[in-house]
Every structure is written in C-alpha cells, then in structure tokens.
C-alpha cells in the first residue's frame, strides 16, 4: 500500500467520526461524574446533619452511574485495572442498593 491508499482507507474508516467531538464528549462525561459525585457527597452530609440519617437510594443511584461507566470501559478495553474497577463499583452499587431496599421496607438486621 502506498501513502495515498492508506490515507484514503483511513478517511473512509473515520468518516462521520469527529475526534474533537469525541474528546469533548469524554471531557463532558468526566465533568458530569465529578459534579454528580460532589452533589451526592454534599447531599449526604446535609441530610445527615439535618435528619440524622442518610438516603442510601441517592448513593446507590450514583454508584449505578459509576458502575455503568466502568463496566462499559472494562468491556471495551478488557484491561485488568478496568475490570477491577468495574467489579469494585458494581459491588458498591449492589451493597448500597441492598441497604436502600432494607431501609425502604423497614428491614433491620
């Protein structure tokens, strides 16, 4: 293959994919997860101060978002670190969901 054939093939493969747009979407996702984690932390602290209890459903929803992003990353990259982070965030999501359900149904250990 010569240089022109390689360039033509690359243009054909990347048609409709804007690298700048993909980078902007990635940055927006990082900002969104940081903002939502900050909001969840603040909301949890305020609810504990005001009502002396924590709403675990809010925390479970946050971990659901984190888990879904980590799971997607792990499935795409198949790197051990990504798989570990997906398992860790999935465990936290399951644990917070179980606590939220117990809280909702007034189940006490």
Order of alpha helices (4+ residues) and beta strands (2+ residues): alpha-alpha-alpha-alpha
